[in-house]
Amino acid sequence: MKWLIVALVVILGVLAAIAAGVYFTETVRALPSFFPGHNAHGATTIRYKRGAAAAVAAVVLWIVAVVVANAGRRSARAATPAA
């Protein structure tokens, strides 16, 4: 069950990283219509704050995945007696 959660969080992190890339490279007019911040009325700005927020979210999700994946390993190692 733990690996399913880790895989889900990693996939969400990858999606957030892709969204960050789209926000950093596309103008507001060229954003997909389902992205927040899309404006089809001729605006030519780039949503840097949204891109930064998506990048931070990706990093946080990847950190959470590492923490969840390593949860319980330290206690199991400490419980085994040293020879």
Backbone torsions as a table, in degrees:
resi	resn	phi	psi	omega
1	MET	NA	-35.8	-178.8
2	LYS	-63.5	-39.0	-177.6
3	TRP	-70.9	-27.5	174.8
4	LEU	-66.6	-42.5	177.9
5	ILE	-65.0	-42.9	179.4
6	VAL	-62.0	-44.5	-180.0
7	ALA	-63.1	-41.6	179.1
8	LEU	-63.2	-43.2	-179.4
9	VAL	-68.0	-38.0	177.7
10	VAL	-65.1	-43.0	178.4
11	ILE	-62.5	-41.9	176.5
12	LEU	-62.5	-36.9	176.7
13	GLY	-64.6	-40.5	177.7
14	VAL	-64.9	-41.7	177.6
15	LEU	-63.4	-38.6	177.3
16	ALA	-66.4	-37.7	177.4
17	ALA	-66.1	-39.2	176.9
18	ILE	-64.3	-42.7	177.8
19	ALA	-61.9	-39.3	177.9
20	ALA	-62.4	-42.9	178.0
21	GLY	-62.0	-40.2	178.6
22	VAL	-66.0	-43.2	179.8
23	TYR	-63.9	-36.3	-178.8
24	PHE	-76.5	-24.4	-173.1
25	THR	-106.4	-21.0	-176.0
26	GLU	-106.0	146.8	174.4
27	THR	-76.3	169.7	-178.5
28	VAL	-61.3	-36.0	-179.6
29	ARG	-68.7	-33.6	-176.0
30	ALA	-89.1	-5.2	178.1
31	LEU	-63.5	146.6	174.1
32	PRO	-59.5	148.2	-173.4
33	SER	-65.4	-21.1	-179.9
34	PHE	-86.9	-4.4	176.6
35	PHE	-80.1	135.4	172.8
36	PRO	-63.4	136.6	-179.6
37	GLY	99.7	-0.9	178.0
38	HIS	-67.5	135.1	178.2
39	ASN	-140.8	114.0	-176.0
40	ALA	-90.3	10.7	-174.3
41	HIS	-99.6	35.8	170.5
42	GLY	87.5	7.5	178.9
43	ALA	-70.7	143.3	-177.4
44	THR	-120.9	22.5	179.6
45	THR	-87.4	166.9	177.2
46	ILE	-115.9	139.3	-177.7
47	ARG	-86.8	82.2	-177.2
48	TYR	-70.5	-38.5	-179.0
49	LYS	-65.6	-40.2	178.3
50	ARG	-67.6	-36.9	176.6
51	GLY	-64.4	-42.5	178.3
52	ALA	-65.1	-40.0	178.6
53	ALA	-64.5	-40.0	178.3
54	ALA	-67.2	-38.0	178.2
55	ALA	-66.1	-41.8	177.5
56	VAL	-64.0	-41.5	178.4
57	ALA	-61.6	-39.4	178.8
58	ALA	-62.9	-45.0	-179.6
59	VAL	-64.8	-43.2	179.3
60	VAL	-62.7	-42.4	178.8
61	LEU	-63.4	-39.0	178.6
62	TRP	-67.8	-36.7	176.5
63	ILE	-65.0	-42.0	177.6
64	VAL	-61.4	-40.5	179.2
65	ALA	-62.4	-41.5	178.8
66	VAL	-66.0	-41.7	-179.6
67	VAL	-64.9	-43.9	179.7
68	VAL	-66.3	-39.3	-179.8
69	ALA	-65.5	-34.4	-179.1
70	ASN	-92.0	-1.8	179.9
71	ALA	-64.7	129.9	178.6
72	GLY	91.3	-16.5	-179.9
73	ARG	-70.5	-41.0	-178.0
74	ARG	-65.3	-43.0	-179.2
75	SER	-66.8	-34.3	178.7
76	ALA	-70.1	-36.6	178.0
77	ARG	-68.8	-38.3	-177.9
78	ALA	-72.8	-24.8	-178.0
79	ALA	-77.6	-23.7	-179.7
80	THR	-79.6	130.0	-178.8
81	PRO	-71.0	143.9	177.7
82	ALA	-76.5	139.6	-177.6
83	ALA	-89.9	NA	NA
